[in-house]
Amino acid sequence: MKRRDFIKQTSASAALVSLGNVGLTSCIQTEKQKKITVLHTNDVHSHIDPFGPEDGKNPNKGGVARRASLIDAIRLENPNTLLLDAGDIFQGTPYFNYYGGELEFKLMSKLKYDAATIGNHDFDNGIDGLYAQLPHAQFDFLSANYDFSNTVMDGHVKPYKVYEKGGIRIGVFGLGVHLEGLVSKKLYKETVYLDPLEISKDMSSILKEEEKCDLIICLSHVGYDYDGNPDFVSDLIIAKNSKDIDLIIGGHTHTFLPEPTVVTNSVGNKVLVNQVGCYGINLGRIDFYLDNNKNKMAKGTSLTV
């Protein structure tokens, strides 16, 4: 990506949103404010190469090399950056058919992802196939509502992880979609699905009260929305019923949001919900600004890779 395009896209971010009852007084970062940048992808589906110029929908977009250049530029701008993925890393190109996920995990490690959650397509080679590729992943797998106790994944997936950037404690927990009906039982075996709505409340409470986190992020492969159907838990429903979550990074529904959706939670505060389509053609970016009292404001955008 050309530098002038990067600057233009970054300046087109959404307006600052206050996440609490008291917000920062200025959108200009001062020495007394801390800036945390969260970058994210979802549903990349083994797309390693960019789309070609002849592609009718995404010509000359995407590709791991371009994403790496963009991520490097943002990290130079702000070292206090997290890089996250919301699942469905596997399945979609011959790279997965041939390498079984090895290449995807190795490249994500090169890009220095901090964490990823697990999508339904990440079981496409079975839970044993997912387990076999773990040595190639130098980042955390987070899933709080998949109980892997009776599977080979037991002990290899954490419900949450706390990261510290610039003195700010950032709690990240993962959620996955209901596998029944999406994935054959013989692929996910004894994996037990737990209610993501209840688990999200438990995790955010732990991260807020016990881990003393300043920012709480839900890394979700649950889905953005299901036309308001109450029978399907979605990111919007989780946000509305939450108390302590600041940001939900979503996947599964391949929803493209040019900027985050702002949802009012159960105590009247704002939650950002974001998802950036699929196939690695976009990179989500959320900038958080925190003052000395940990009051928070944020702005977000989607960058074309």
Secondary structure by P-SEA (a helix, b strand, c coil): ccaaaaaaaaaaccccccccccccccccccccbbbbbbbbcccccccccccccccccccccccaaaaaaaaaaaaaacccbbbbbcccccccccccccccaaaaaaaaaaacccbbbbccccccccaaaaaaacccccbbbbbccccccccccccccccbbbbbcccbbbbbbbbbcccccccccccccccccccaaaaaaaaaaaacccccccbbbbbcccccccccccccccaaaaaaacccccccccccccccccbbbbbbccccbbbbbbbccccccbbbbbbbbbccccccccccccccc
